[in-house]
Amino acid sequence: DIDALLRARMLCDFLPLSWREKPPRRFTTDTRDREEPALDRIVPEDPNVPYDMNQVISRIVDDADFFEIMPAFARNIIVGFGRLEGRTIGVIGNQPTQLAGCLDIDASVKAARFVRFCDAFGLPVVTLVDVPGFMPGVAQEHGGIIRHGAKLLYAYAEATVPKLTVITRKAYGGAYDVMASKHLRGDVNLAWPSSEIAVMGAKGAVEIIFRGMPAEQQEKEVARYERLFTNPLTAARRGFIDDIIEPRQTRHRLCQELD
């Protein structure tokens, strides 16, 4: 009971007293100029190796103070509250260590409710994207993955608070679209050099497009696909990305854009 009361107090500390008031701003000595060199190395070179998105979040927010909501439910997505230069923000991030960060029914509903909550209280939403797609499978289809995934799409599209997005690695297909992309009127969309913005992974795409082609030729096409899409340059040229930033500068840019 005591722990529950303490956590309730921590939660209330992030929120305004009502939707009529501005979000609280707390004094902090953690300035925007703090860089995090560890973020430059946090994403593995192998795209199939997971990493902990909680470590990314804790290195971006003030004093590593992040209050996660529903950590035991839909662990493939993280939602919670943090601060940037004392300003409360809502944070949403795919969790690559759980289901590779795929969006399933539970994750979509969890994130959609959180976006609407932040929008109701005027809290800016920061989204960290590493999503390989929606979870495939008969159970997800019968459960209504399209209907529930659309809840997240509508939540982002209708939110009027500042929406800042950082793509850390994978941003594939429809799941990329619903994660506060430029197509859903995201205000600022940034990408790390390690980001991959495409319909799907190189190997899967080549196996579909060049089905029946000899294995050696497919390998060449995989290399060509990776050269074209395993970087954010193509998306930036099309206007889907506002800037490509060094990971260590993420905190500084987010604070700058919130101004």
MOHUUR-V847444 format. One record per residue. RES is the residue in one small letter. PSI is psi in degrees with one decimal (* if undefined). D_CENTER is the distance of its C-alpha to the mean C-alpha in whole Angstrom. Layout:
BEGIN
res;psi;d_center
RES;PSI;D_CENTER
RES;PSI;D_CENTER
END
This chain:
BEGIN
res;psi;d_center
d;-41.9;33
i;-42.4;33
d;-41.2;29
a;-41.4;28
l;-39.2;30
l;-40.6;28
r;-35.5;25
a;-38.8;25
r;-40.7;27
m;-41.5;24
l;-47.7;21
c;-25.8;24
d;-24.0;24
f;-17.7;20
l;150.5;22
p;163.6;24
l;-27.7;27
s;173.0;27
w;-15.1;25
r;-19.1;28
e;156.6;27
k;151.1;25
p;144.9;22
p;151.4;24
r;124.7;24
r;148.4;25
f;139.0;27
t;148.9;25
t;0.0;26
d;99.5;23
t;168.7;23
r;-18.5;20
d;-6.5;22
r;123.7;21
e;153.9;20
e;88.8;18
p;-25.8;20
a;-26.7;19
l;-24.4;15
d;-20.7;17
r;2.9;18
i;-28.1;15
v;119.2;14
p;152.4;17
e;-35.3;19
d;118.4;19
p;-12.8;16
n;-1.2;17
v;125.4;17
p;165.3;15
y;164.8;14
d;113.2;13
m;-23.5;9
n;-33.1;11
q;-35.0;13
v;-47.4;11
i;-46.7;10
s;-25.5;14
r;-11.9;15
i;-42.8;13
v;166.2;14
d;129.9;18
d;27.5;20
a;28.3;18
d;101.6;18
f;126.3;15
f;102.4;16
e;140.6;14
i;133.8;15
m;56.6;17
p;-22.0;16
a;-5.3;18
f;132.5;17
a;64.3;15
r;-9.9;14
n;-2.4;11
i;142.3;9
i;132.2;9
v;146.9;10
g;-174.9;12
f;143.9;14
g;-169.2;14
r;148.8;16
l;114.3;17
e;41.5;20
g;-11.2;21
r;132.3;19
t;135.9;17
i;153.9;14
g;136.7;11
v;131.4;8
i;132.6;6
g;138.1;4
n;145.3;5
q;99.3;9
p;-19.8;11
t;-9.9;14
q;115.0;14
l;29.1;15
a;13.2;13
g;9.3;10
c;151.6;11
l;123.4;11
d;-170.9;15
i;-50.5;17
d;-42.6;16
a;-40.1;12
s;-44.6;12
v;-42.7;15
k;-48.1;14
a;-39.5;10
a;-44.5;13
r;-38.1;15
f;-40.9;13
v;-43.9;12
r;-37.0;16
f;-47.2;17
c;-40.3;15
d;-37.2;17
a;-33.1;20
f;8.8;20
g;32.2;19
l;125.7;16
p;148.0;14
v;122.9;10
v;123.7;8
t;125.4;4
l;118.7;2
v;124.1;3
d;81.1;6
v;121.1;8
p;-5.7;12
g;-175.3;13
f;148.1;14
m;121.9;16
p;165.4;20
g;152.1;23
v;-40.7;26
a;-40.8;25
q;-39.5;21
e;-46.4;23
h;-29.4;26
g;-11.2;24
g;47.3;22
i;-33.4;19
i;-44.3;19
r;-45.4;20
h;-34.4;18
g;-33.5;15
a;-24.9;17
k;-41.0;16
l;-40.0;13
l;-48.7;13
y;-38.1;16
a;-46.2;15
y;-42.7;12
a;-35.0;15
e;-14.7;18
a;135.6;16
t;-1.8;18
v;162.8;16
p;133.4;15
k;112.6;11
l;130.4;9
t;136.7;7
v;119.2;6
i;118.0;7
t;-34.4;8
r;-101.1;10
k;137.7;10
a;86.5;9
y;137.4;12
g;-148.0;14
g;-29.1;14
a;-35.2;11
y;-41.6;9
d;-44.0;11
v;-10.8;10
m;61.5;6
a;42.4;8
s;173.3;10
k;-27.4;13
h;-20.1;15
l;26.5;14
r;37.8;15
g;136.8;12
d;-44.9;14
v;124.6;13
n;114.1;11
l;159.9;11
a;142.3;11
w;158.3;12
p;-22.5;15
s;-1.1;14
s;148.3;12
e;111.1;13
i;107.0;13
a;177.5;16
v;-41.3;17
m;-179.6;17
g;158.7;18
a;-47.9;21
k;-45.1;24
g;-39.8;23
a;-43.7;23
v;-38.5;26
e;-27.8;28
i;-49.4;28
i;-39.8;29
f;42.5;31
r;134.6;33
g;-9.6;36
m;146.7;36
p;150.9;37
a;-39.8;35
e;-41.2;36
q;-36.5;35
q;-38.9;32
e;-38.4;31
k;-39.7;31
e;-34.7;29
v;-44.4;26
a;-38.2;27
r;-42.5;27
y;-43.8;24
e;-37.7;22
r;-33.8;24
l;-36.7;23
f;-7.4;19
t;35.0;18
n;160.9;17
p;6.2;15
l;-42.2;19
t;-43.8;20
a;-37.0;17
a;-39.5;18
r;-30.5;21
r;-2.6;20
g;10.2;19
f;-16.9;15
i;133.3;14
d;-33.8;16
d;151.7;16
i;121.9;15
i;156.5;15
e;137.0;16
p;-36.8;14
r;-19.8;17
q;5.7;17
t;-48.1;13
r;-46.5;14
h;-44.9;17
r;-39.5;16
l;-43.9;13
c;-40.7;17
q;-43.3;19
e;-29.3;17
l;-22.7;17
d;*;21
END
